[in-house]
Amino acid sequence: MTTTLRYTLIGTATFIAFLVLFAPPTPISSALQRVPGILVGQPSGSLWYGAVDVDYHGSELGRLSWSYRPQDLLRLRIGFNYSLQESTHAFTGVGSVSAVGANATITGEMSATLLTDLLSRYDISISGTFDIPETIHLAAPHDGTPSATGKIRWSGGTVAYRLGTTSRRATLPQLTAYLETPATGPSATVYAQGDDTPLLLASVQRDGWVSIGVTVKFLELVGQPWSGSQPPQAVIMEVQEKLF
């Protein structure tokens, strides 16, 4: 190999490495903006190590940062570590994409105030904090049903709500939501600490609608005992919200 050819190959390899390492983060911000309700700011850094500010329906989700995971190439995946930070919450995890789909994990905690805008539509407000005591695993296969497993725990606290024209308050114990994925799609069942009677049952449909069912036991817990004869685990009220 001649000296000229050697230097040409080295120069070409260096140029390609430079393009890869410092590729702009545009693909990531573009992918985020395809999610309904998501708005992103001007990204900084590169495709492999960068950050961007993220809003959802006008509410600040925080600063999303990411860093490339070269070890995932051994599993034929493109992977990233990520974190989402804001004054009310902090989440971290790993995300990856492969020929068969996408996967992600989530750990962290957040203040209940992050849900203020959403719950205010139903004249509800809550206090306390949420944390993830068991890592949440998310999977979105290209040709299958998305799945979610893990736990989300609420510390408990005061719940204020409106019933008709009357404002009411109740103090609830610690609650835990167990995430699972039956054939119909991702779902969650909420229980009070030390009790095996379901309080709330939630499910996510492929069309983006989230359904939340309220049981007889939950009404008793908030001081509104049900007058019917249904058992404590019976769902007697359901609300729906378009998530995406």
N, C-alpha and C positions, 0 to 999 in steps of 0.2 A: 504494500500500500504506500503510495507516494505521500510525501509530507503535505502537499497541497490538498490531496483528497482527505487525509486524516483531519486536517484543520477544518475542512469543509463539513465533514460529518460531525465533528465536535461542535462547531458553530451552529449547525442545523439542530442538533439535539438540545443545545442550550436554549436556542430560540423557542423550540417546542415546549421545553420545560417551563420557560418563562411564561408562555401563553397559558399553560395549564395552571400554574401556581397563582397567577394574577388575573385569571379570567374574571370578568365582572360578575357580581351576584345577580344579574338580571333574571336568569332562569328561576331562581328561588322566589324572588319577589313576584315574578309573573305567575308562578304556580299558586302562591298565596292569594293573589288577586282574583283567581278563578273561583275561589270559595265565596258563595253569596254572603254579602254583609261585611266582608273583610276589606279593609283599606290599609295600605302600607305606605310608609314614608320613603324617603330617599335612602337606599341601602348604602352601607359602607363596607370596606374590606373587599374580599374576593368571593368567588363561588365556593371556595374551600374553607375560608375563615372570614366570617363577616357578621353583620348585624343589621337589623332594620326595626323601626317602630311599627307596631301593629295596632289597629283599631278594629272593633267589631260593632257594627250598627251604632257608631258614634261614641262608644265607650272605649277608653284606652286599655288595651290588653297588656301593653308594656313593651319592653325591648327584647326582641328575639335575637339571640346569638347562636351561631353554629360553628362547628369545627369538624373537619373531615376525619374519618376513621379508616386509614389505609388497611388495617387488619381485616376489614370486612370483605376485601377483595378475595381473600382466601376462601370465602363462602359464596363467591360469585354475587356479591351484593355491593351496592354503593351506599355507605353508611355515614351518619353524622351524629356527633354529640350535640345537644341543644340545651338552651336554657331560656326561660321566659320570665323576666323580672319586672316587678312594679311594686309600688309601696304597699299594696294590699295583698300581694301574692308572689310566690316564687316556685317555679316548676323546672325540673330538669329531666332529661331522658335521652334515649337513643332512638333514632329513626333510620330506616333503611329501605331501599328499593331494589327489587330484583326482577327477573323475567316473569315471576309468578305473582308478584304483588308487592304491597308495601306493609311494613311493620313498624311499630313504635312502642316505647314504654314511657310511663309518666310517674314521677314521684314529686312530692312537694306539699305545700299548704297554702291556704288563702283565707282572707277575712270574709265573713258573710256579706260584708258591704259590697263586694263585687257583684252580688246578685240583686242589688237594690233596684236597678232599672227594670230587670225582668219581673221581679216579684211585685213591684209597684203596680203593674198592669192588673193584678188581681187584688189590690189593696192589702198586700201582705208585706211585712218586714220582719227580719230575724236578726239576732245577734250571734256572737260566737265565732268560731273558726272551723274550717274544714282542713283535714289532712288525709294523706293517703298512706295508711299503715301497711298496706300490701300492694306492691307495685302493680299498676294497671298495665295490662298488655293489650295492645290494639293490633288488629290485622285486617287488611283490605285486599283480598285476592282479586286478581283481574277477572276471574270467571266464577266467583263464589260470593257468599254472604259475608259482609264485614262482621268481625267478632270483637268482644271486649271481655276481659276477665280481671278481677281484682276487688279491692274494697275502697270505699270512701267513708270517712268518719266525720261526724259533726259533733262538736264539743257539748252541744246542748245549750240552752239559754232561753231567752224570752222571744216569743212569737206574738206579734201584733197583727190583727186582721179585722176586717169589717164583715159583719153579717147583717145584710139588709142595711139599715141606717144606724146600726149600733157598732161601735168600736169595742173590740175585746182583746184581752191579752191572756197568754198562758205561758207557763214555764215548763219546758220539756227536758227530759233526760238526754243523755248521750245517745245518738242514733248512728247506725252503721248501714250503709248500702252495699249489698253484695252484687257485683256485676257478673253476668254470665251471658251465654249466647245459645239459646235453643234454636230450633229450625227456623223460627219466624224472624230472628234477628236479635241484636243486642238488647238486653233488658236488665233491670235492677230491682231488687226487693229490699225494702228498708225495715229494720227491726230496732226496737229499743234495747238498750243494754240489759242483758239478763232475761229477755223475753223472746220466745220463739213465735209469737203471733205477728204476721206481717202488718205493717202500718200503711205503706205506700208501695205501689207496683208501677214501674215505668218501663216503657218499651220504645224503641226507635225503629221507624219504618223506613224502607228504602226510598220512599218519596220525600223524606226529610221531616215528617211529622213525628212529634214526640207525644205519647199518651201517658198520663199519670192518673192512676186509680187510687182512690181514698177508701180505706176500709172502715168498718164499724169501730174497730179498736182505736184507730187514729182519732176519730171524732170524740170518743170517750176521753182520750188523752188530752185533748185541747178543751175539755169541759163542755162538750156538746153531745151528750149521749143520744144515741139513735133510738127512736121509738119503735122501730120494726122488730121482727123476730129473727132476722138474719144472724148467723154466727159471727163472732168477732173478726174472723178473717175475710168476710164477704166484702167485695167492692161495691159500694153504694153510690159513688160519685166519680166522674171521670172528666178530666180537662185535657185539651190538646193544644199544642203550640208548634208552629212551623219553625224548625231549627235551621234548616238549610234547603 
